[in-house]
Each structure stands twice: as C-alpha cells, then as structure tokens.
Amino acid sequence: MAQITYTKLGLKPELHTTKTVEVSPQVSIEVKQFLPLETKLDVLSNIINKSVDDRGFYNTARIDFNLRMELIYAYTNIKFTEK
C-alpha cells in the first residue's frame, strides 16, 4: 500500500474561521475551527500549571476540569465567573 503524505492531500487549515452556534435569539456562541501551535502550547501549559495541588502533586480531577475549561476558553467566546 502506498503512503500518502499530508501535502499530497491538498488540505489546508482554515486559520481564521469561526462557526457560530445560535443558542437563542439573543445568544450565539462563536467556535474557532483552528488554533495556532503557540496557542495550543499555552493551553497545555495552563492545564499543567493549574493542576498541581498544594502538596506539589498533579491531581487527576483538576487535570480533567482544567482541560475542559481551557478548551472552552481557547475555542469559544464563552467566559465563566466565580459564581
């Protein structure tokens, strides 16, 4: 079976596209379709840094929570407050 490289497929990422999801007539959510590598690395760094507990160990529950929150922050226009 012949190997196919990514460049032969002719696919190009749409770097600055967003899709809009209408939740209600007053509320719409913008979802980015692509993040640059630098932004992805920042997201991973934030997840790791926020997941250490007060004893210096990585807490798997914090990793899971921070992963979900950071992905929401990075890809959408949704913001959360402490409430």
Steps between C-alpha positions, in 0.01 A plus 500: 500500500642839402552763765319829452648814648298787641620738228379262226149521642493872425330585828559840652379605844262791506699710744258776584158343466238477767158343498210652685254291699170670576385404850210742509408821314709700747789257550746360248827319560799541272716188459848527350580230247879519543753607762864577424765280659612776740147532636469123540827493694372781723183301567703194600725711722197651675350155558821366652565806718145513636485127577761485775356468850639667812731201563663527156325201342290498185137443584321301227166660582657845458662393174164385363322818614774734376520321166130555438507863614811593302359346183178696545696823557732439204243395241189701593390842616349351817626652825428382854498688830566370850124474563 
